[in-house]
Amino acid sequence: MPAENNKNQRKPKQPVPINNTYGHLQPQALDIEKVVLGAMLIDKDAFSMVSEILHPETFYEPRNQMIYQAIQALSLKEKPVDIFTVIEQLKTDGNLEEVGGPVYITELSQHVASSAHVEYHAHILQQKFLARQLISFASVIETKAFDDGVDVDDLMQEAEGSLFELSQKNMRQDYTQIDPVLKQAMQDIQKAASRADGLSGIPSGYTKLDEMTSGWQCSDLVIIAGRPAMGKTSFALSMAKNMVVDFNVPVAFFSLEMNNVQLVNRLISNVCEIQGSKIMNGQLAPDEWNRLDKNIRSLEGAPLYIDDTPGLSIFELRSKARRLAKEKGIKAIMIDYLQLMNANGMRFGNRQEEVSTISRSLKGLAKELNIPVIALSQLNRGVESREGIEGKRPQLSDLRESGAIEQDADMVMFVHRPEYYHIYADEKGNDLHGMAQIIIAKHRKGAIGDVLLNFRGEFTRFENPDTNSYLPPTVGGEILGSKVNGSSIPPIGDGELPPPPSSPLPF
């Protein structure tokens, strides 16, 4: 008998092994979902406290999503939110029975006695939702990474773009009471007042321009635009030289058009006053070798950080800029030029939408790092088809590929050389030989207008018009509209006047 009992006795079940890789439960907090919905049913102000935090998809339980949608609809119609109105709205939506009927709605209101902690609980749900999104994102990338037919570089761009979209959707800036902002504003005013030059931002090195802008301001997106051959890159490099050499301001220069050696060759030509063609072929006269040896030392150790990654994406730029800000303390970013950037990994209906995303991202980067971002931009061909002095002046509508550039920018300025179009005097009779107009067409924080600068094309250099060498912003008088008597200045490596528009220079 004992033997028979032992025979019939069942062996204990072995525990089933759990796959820790795929056996996880998705992040969720169903009890808190009920508490949050219940709080909205008993307190008319609860929804307004969490409406910016929560969306229907934030809720894990599908029926809770439907109930929150009903509450959103009532709020949109400015109707009260309570048990009875929510039940009626669910009836109208055809979802009442699917959520569990009036019984479930009543149970929700019984889950909570007060709405005191509804905002705290809403943040918990938002974090759970974000965690689920990250899990889904990682799962998609993991699946594609196992596929031999997927290009890894393309996958990295897609991953970066998707993660950027995810972070943008979940970014939320809270309000700030005015007192600390007032304190910061007063400190900025006092700091500007204590400076001899009266600037509140980073000086460009151009007297009249700095007077109009008060320097490049933190968190501003500045667009410098122009047609090919106007000297946009030369202007940006001249400013970068002034900032890093004369003012020791760390600058990051992202060059998508030229490699770093070409860019530095232009800087050498600028600083040493040696023609660009001679820098390229090395045929320097003895006095030029002396100038090279003497002046190039000013560039050594300068806090200028050049990145010449071709086809740079906005996501790569943001990552590199953050690292440079943390490790090198950069105070300004320059980009040459905006239309060569991309937003790989994100889907767009057309190129205009992509450029709009790039433009918004640059403005967001300026605000995040609290430094000016100066981006060069192309203009469309509309300028070439217009006639007369005024017709050749660039306009905001000439910005290429996207109106969002104009909207996002705090300042838009054009580099314009009338001499290129064989216009040698302005409407006031001022001599424009060898002159460039810097046209401030949009300025959120100040005046708009024109600034005249000398353009020395053979040295790829822009100068204050009352000097043959750089003047700091504290020196010099009124320069706008001053007459300059001199011969026309040839472009780089050329002894002739600038070519007509049909054969533009490559810079």
FIMAR-300615 format. One record per residue (C-alpha): residue in three letters; x, z, y. Coordinates in steps of 0.25 Angstrom, whole numbers, padded with zeros to 4 digits, always signed. Each point is the difference from the previous one (the first is absolute). Example, Ala and Ser with C-alpha at 12.3 -4.5 7.8 and 13.67 -1.06 7.14 Angstrom:
# residues 2
ALA+0049+0031-0018 SER+0006-0002+0014 
# end
This chain:
# residues 507
MET+0000+0000+0000 PRO+0011+0003+0010 ALA+0007-0012-0004 GLU-0013-0008+0002 ASN-0002+0006+0014 ASN+0014-0003+0004 LYS-0003-0015-0005 ASN-0012-0001+0009 GLN+0006+0007+0012 ARG+0002-0010+0011 LYS+0014-0001+0006 PRO+0001+0003+0015 LYS+0000-0012+0009 GLN+0013-0004+0006 PRO-0001-0001+0016 VAL-0001-0014+0005 PRO+0013-0004+0008 ILE-0003-0003+0015 ASN+0006-0012+0006 ASN+0006+0006+0013 THR+0002-0014+0006 TYR-0014-0005-0001 GLY-0008+0013-0003 HIS-0001+0005+0014 LEU-0014+0003+0007 GLN-0001-0007+0013 PRO+0001+0009+0012 GLN-0014+0005+0004 ALA-0007+0012+0005 LEU-0015-0001-0004 ASP-0003+0014+0004 ILE+0005-0002+0014 GLU-0007-0013+0001 LYS-0013+0008-0003 VAL+0004+0010+0010 VAL+0003-0010+0011 LEU-0013-0007-0002 GLY-0008+0013-0001 ALA+0006+0004+0014 MET-0005-0013+0006 LEU-0014+0003-0005 ILE-0001+0014+0006 ASP+0008-0003+0013 LYS-0003-0011+0010 ASP+0014+0000+0006 ALA+0007+0000-0013 PHE+0000-0015-0002 SER+0006-0002+0014 MET+0012+0009-0004 VAL+0004-0008-0012 SER-0005-0014+0003 GLU+0014-0005+0004 ILE+0006+0006-0012 LEU-0010-0004-0011 HIS-0005-0014-0005 PRO-0009-0003-0011 GLU+0011-0004-0009 THR+0007+0014+0002 PHE-0010+0006-0009 TYR+0004-0001-0015 GLU-0014+0001-0006 PRO-0008-0012+0003 ARG-0013+0007+0003 ASN+0007+0008+0010 GLN+0004-0013+0006 MET-0014-0004+0001 ILE-0004+0013+0007 TYR+0011-0001+0010 GLN-0004-0014+0003 ALA-0015+0005+0003 ILE+0005+0011+0009 GLN+0009-0011+0008 ALA-0013-0009+0001 LEU-0008+0012+0006 SER+0011+0003+0010 LEU+0001-0014+0004 LYS-0015+0000+0003 GLU+0002+0013+0007 LYS-0010+0007-0009 PRO+0002+0015-0005 VAL+0007+0002-0013 ASP-0007+0010-0010 ILE-0005+0000-0014 PHE-0013-0007+0003 THR+0006-0011+0009 VAL+0011-0003-0010 ILE-0010-0001-0012 GLU-0008-0010+0009 GLN+0012-0008+0003 LEU+0004-0001-0015 LYS-0014-0005-0003 THR+0001-0011+0011 ASP+0014-0004-0006 GLY-0006+0000-0014 ASN+0010+0011-0005 LEU-0008+0012-0001 GLU-0002+0000-0015 GLU+0015-0005-0003 VAL+0005+0013+0007 GLY-0008+0009-0008 GLY-0013+0001+0009 PRO-0004+0011+0009 VAL+0005+0011-0009 TYR+0014-0004+0001 ILE-0001-0001+0016 THR-0006+0014+0000 GLU+0011+0005-0009 LEU+0011-0005+0010 SER-0006+0009+0011 GLN+0000+0012-0009 HIS+0015-0002-0003 VAL+0004+0005+0014 ALA-0005+0011+0009 SER+0009-0005+0013 SER+0007-0012+0005 ALA+0011+0008+0006 HIS+0011-0006-0008 VAL-0006-0014-0002 GLU+0012-0007+0008 TYR+0010+0007-0009 HIS-0007-0004-0013 ALA-0002-0015+0006 HIS+0016+0000+0001 ILE+0001+0004-0015 LEU-0009-0012-0004 GLN+0007-0009+0009 GLN+0013+0004-0007 LYS-0006-0002-0013 PHE-0005-0014+0004 LEU+0014-0004+0005 ALA+0006+0005-0013 ARG-0009-0009-0008 GLN+0003-0012+0009 LEU+0015+0002-0002 ILE-0002+0001-0015 SER-0008-0013+0000 PHE+0011-0007+0008 ALA+0011+0005-0009 SER-0007-0005-0012 VAL-0002-0014+0005 ILE+0015+0000+0004 GLU+0004+0005-0013 THR-0008-0010-0008 LYS+0006-0012+0008 ALA+0014+0006-0001 PHE-0002-0002-0015 ASP-0003-0014+0001 ASP+0012-0009-0001 GLY-0007-0011+0008 VAL-0001+0008+0013 ASP+0012-0001+0009 VAL+0005+0014+0003 ASP+0004-0003+0015 ASP-0015-0005+0002 LEU-0005+0012-0007 MET+0008+0009+0009 GLN-0005-0007+0012 GLU-0015+0002-0005 ALA+0003+0014-0004 GLU+0005+0003+0014 GLY-0012-0007+0007 SER-0010+0007-0009 LEU+0006+0013+0003 PHE+0000-0003+0015 GLU-0014-0003+0000 LEU-0004+0012-0008 SER+0008+0009+0010 GLN-0007-0007+0012 LYS-0014+0002-0005 ASN+0003+0015-0002 MET+0007+0002+0013 ARG-0008+0010+0009 GLN+0005+0005+0013 ASP-0006+0013+0004 TYR-0004+0004+0015 THR+0009+0007+0009 GLN-0004+0010+0011 ILE+0004-0004+0013 ASP+0009+0012+0004 PRO+0013-0004-0009 VAL-0002-0014+0005 LEU+0000+0004+0014 LYS+0013+0008-0002 GLN+0007-0012-0007 ALA-0005-0009+0012 MET+0006+0010+0010 GLN+0013+0001-0007 ASP+0001-0016+0000 ILE-0003+0000+0015 GLN+0011+0011+0003 LYS+0010-0007-0009 ALA-0002-0014+0007 ALA+0001+0007+0014 SER+0013+0006-0004 ARG+0006-0013-0003 ALA+0007-0007+0012 ASP-0005-0014-0004 GLY-0015+0005-0001 LEU-0002-0005-0014 SER-0008+0006-0011 GLY+0004-0009-0011 ILE+0012-0007-0005 PRO+0006-0009+0010 SER+0002-0015-0002 GLY+0011-0001+0009 TYR-0007-0009+0010 THR-0003+0006+0013 LYS-0013-0006+0004 LEU-0006-0001-0014 ASP+0003+0015-0002 GLU-0007+0003+0014 MET-0013-0007-0005 THR+0000+0006-0014 SER+0007+0014+0002 GLY+0008-0004-0012 TRP-0005-0003-0015 GLN-0010+0011-0003 CYS-0001+0008-0013 SER-0011-0005-0009 ASP-0001-0013+0007 LEU-0001-0014-0007 VAL+0007-0010+0010 ILE-0001-0015-0003 ILE+0010-0009+0006 ALA-0005-0014-0002 GLY+0005-0014+0004 ARG+0001-0015-0004 PRO+0013-0004-0008 ALA+0012-0001+0009 MET-0005+0010+0010 GLY+0010+0010-0004 LYS-0008+0011-0007 THR+0011+0004-0010 SER+0010+0000+0012 PHE-0009+0009+0008 ALA-0002+0010-0011 LEU+0015+0000-0004 SER+0003+0002+0015 MET-0009+0012+0001 ALA+0005+0005-0014 LYS+0014-0001+0006 ASN-0004+0008+0012 MET-0007+0011-0008 VAL+0011+0002-0010 VAL+0012-0002+0008 ASP-0004+0005+0014 PHE-0009+0011-0004 ASN+0004+0003-0014 VAL-0015-0001-0005 PRO+0000-0003-0015 VAL-0008-0013-0003 ALA-0004-0007-0013 PHE+0000-0015+0001 PHE-0007-0007-0011 SER+0004-0015+0000 LEU-0009-0009-0008 GLU+0006-0013+0006 MET+0015+0002+0000 ASN+0010+0007-0009 ASN+0007+0012+0005 VAL+0013-0008+0003 GLN-0007-0010+0009 LEU-0007+0011+0007 VAL+0013+0008+0003 ASN+0007-0013+0004 ARG-0010-0001+0011 LEU+0002+0014+0004 ILE+0015-0003+0001 SER-0003-0012+0009 ASN-0009+0009+0008 VAL+0010+0011+0002 CYS+0013-0007+0001 GLU-0005-0012+0008 ILE+0005-0011-0010 GLN-0008-0012-0003 GLY-0007+0000-0013 SER+0006-0013-0004 LYS+0014+0006+0001 ILE-0004+0013-0007 MET-0005-0010-0012 ASN+0013-0008+0000 GLY+0010+0010+0004 GLN+0006-0009+0011 LEU+0002+0011+0010 ALA+0010-0001+0012 PRO+0010+0011+0002 ASP-0008+0007+0011 GLU-0013-0001-0009 TRP+0008+0007-0012 ASN+0004+0011+0010 ARG-0015+0001+0004 LEU-0004+0001-0014 ASP+0010+0010-0004 LYS-0003+0009+0012 ASN-0015-0001+0000 ILE-0004+0000-0014 ARG+0004+0014-0001 SER-0013+0004+0007 LEU-0007-0005-0012 GLU+0008+0008-0010 GLY-0008+0013-0004 ALA-0012-0005+0008 PRO-0013+0006-0006 LEU-0006-0014-0004 TYR-0005-0001-0014 ILE-0003-0015-0004 ASP-0009-0004-0012 ASP+0000-0015-0003 THR-0009+0000-0012 PRO-0007-0013-0001 GLY-0015+0000-0002 LEU-0001+0014+0003 SER-0014+0006-0003 ILE-0007+0010+0009 PHE+0001+0010-0011 GLU+0015-0001-0001 LEU+0002+0001+0015 ARG-0008+0013+0000 SER+0008+0006-0011 LYS+0013-0004+0006 ALA-0004+0004+0014 ARG-0004+0014-0005 ARG+0013+0002-0007 LEU+0008-0005+0012 ALA-0008+0010+0009 LYS+0003+0011-0009 GLU+0015-0003-0003 LYS+0005-0007+0013 GLY-0010+0005+0010 ILE-0004-0013+0005 LYS-0008+0000+0013 ALA-0004-0015+0000 ILE-0003-0011-0009 MET+0001-0015+0003 ILE-0005-0011-0009 ASP+0004-0015+0001 TYR-0011-0005-0003 LEU-0014+0004-0003 GLN-0005-0013-0006 LEU+0011+0000-0011 MET-0005+0013-0006 ASN-0010+0001-0011 ALA-0010+0010-0006 ASN+0003-0004-0015 GLY-0009+0007-0010 MET-0012+0000+0008 ARG-0011-0010+0000 PHE-0004-0008+0012 GLY-0010-0011+0003 ASN+0010-0007+0010 ARG+0013+0002+0007 GLN-0007+0005+0012 GLU-0005+0012-0008 GLU+0014+0003-0005 VAL+0007-0001+0014 SER-0011+0010+0005 THR+0004+0010-0011 ILE+0014-0001+0003 SER-0003+0002+0015 ARG-0008+0012-0003 SER+0010+0006-0009 LEU+0011-0002+0011 LYS-0009+0008+0009 GLY-0002+0010-0010 LEU+0015+0001-0003 ALA+0003+0002+0015 LYS-0010+0012+0000 GLU+0005+0006-0013 LEU+0014+0000+0005 ASN-0003+0002+0014 ILE+0010-0010+0005 PRO-0002-0014+0006 VAL-0001-0012-0009 ILE+0004-0013+0007 ALA-0004-0012-0008 LEU+0003-0015+0004 SER-0011-0010-0002 GLN-0002-0015+0000 LEU-0009-0007+0010 ASN-0009-0012-0004 ARG+0002-0014+0005 GLY-0010+0001+0011 VAL+0010+0002+0010 GLU+0007-0013-0002 SER-0013-0008+0002 ARG-0003+0007+0014 GLU+0005-0006+0013 GLY+0006+0006+0013 ILE+0007+0013+0003 GLU-0012+0009-0003 GLY-0003-0009-0013 LYS+0013+0003-0006 ARG-0001+0015+0002 PRO-0004+0007-0013 GLN-0013+0007-0002 LEU-0005+0010-0009 SER-0009-0010-0007 ASP+0013-0007-0004 LEU+0004+0011-0010 ARG+0001-0007-0013 GLU-0008+0002-0012 SER-0008+0013+0004 GLY-0008+0006+0011 ALA+0003+0013-0006 ILE+0014+0000+0005 GLU-0005+0000+0014 GLN-0010+0011-0003 ASP+0010+0009-0008 ALA+0011-0001+0010 ASP+0002+0010+0011 MET+0008-0010+0008 VAL+0001-0015-0001 MET+0011-0007+0007 PHE+0005-0015+0000 VAL+0014-0005+0002 HIS-0001-0013+0008 ARG+0010-0009+0006 PRO-0006-0010+0009 GLU+0013-0008+0001 TYR-0002-0004-0014 TYR-0012-0008+0004 HIS+0008-0005+0012 ILE-0007+0009+0010 TYR+0011+0005+0010 ALA-0008+0008+0010 ASP-0012+0009+0000 GLU-0012-0001+0009 LYS+0007+0009+0010 GLY+0012-0009+0000 ASN+0009+0009-0007 ASP+0012-0007-0008 LEU-0003+0000-0015 HIS+0013-0006-0004 GLY+0006+0009-0011 MET-0012+0010+0001 ALA-0009+0005-0010 GLN-0014+0006+0003 ILE-0004+0012-0008 ILE-0015+0000+0001 ILE-0007+0013-0003 ALA-0014-0005-0003 LYS-0006+0013-0006 HIS+0004+0014+0003 ARG-0009+0011-0005 LYS+0007+0011+0008 GLY+0004-0007+0013 ALA+0002-0013+0008 ILE+0001-0014-0004 GLY+0008-0011+0007 ASP+0013-0008+0000 VAL+0015+0005-0001 LEU+0011-0011+0003 LEU+0013+0001-0008 ASN+0012-0008-0001 PHE+0001-0007-0013 ARG+0015-0004-0004 GLY-0003-0009-0012 GLU+0015-0002-0003 PHE+0001+0015-0003 THR-0014+0002-0005 ARG-0002+0011+0011 PHE-0011+0004+0010 GLU+0005+0007+0012 ASN-0005+0007+0013 PRO-0001-0011+0010 ASP+0009+0007+0010 THR+0012+0002-0009 ASN+0009-0008-0009 SER+0001+0012-0009 TYR-0009+0011-0005 LEU-0006+0010+0010 PRO-0006+0013-0004 PRO-0014+0002+0004 THR+0004+0010+0011 VAL+0008-0010+0008 GLY-0005-0013+0008 GLY-0012-0003+0008 GLU-0012-0009+0000 ILE+0002-0012-0009 LEU-0014-0006-0001 GLY-0001-0013+0007 SER+0015+0000+0005 LYS+0006-0013+0002 VAL+0012-0004-0008 ASN+0009-0011+0003 GLY+0008-0006-0011 SER+0001-0011-0010 SER-0008-0002-0013 ILE+0005+0008-0012 PRO+0003-0008-0012 PRO-0005+0005-0014 ILE+0009+0005-0011 GLY+0011-0009-0003 ASP-0005-0011+0009 GLY+0005-0006+0013 GLU-0014-0006+0004 LEU-0013+0004+0006 PRO-0010+0006-0010 PRO-0006-0011-0009 PRO-0015-0005+0003 PRO-0011+0007-0008 SER+0000-0011-0011 SER+0014+0005-0005 PRO+0000+0015+0001 LEU+0012+0009-0002 PRO+0000+0008-0013 PHE-0001+0013+0007 
# end
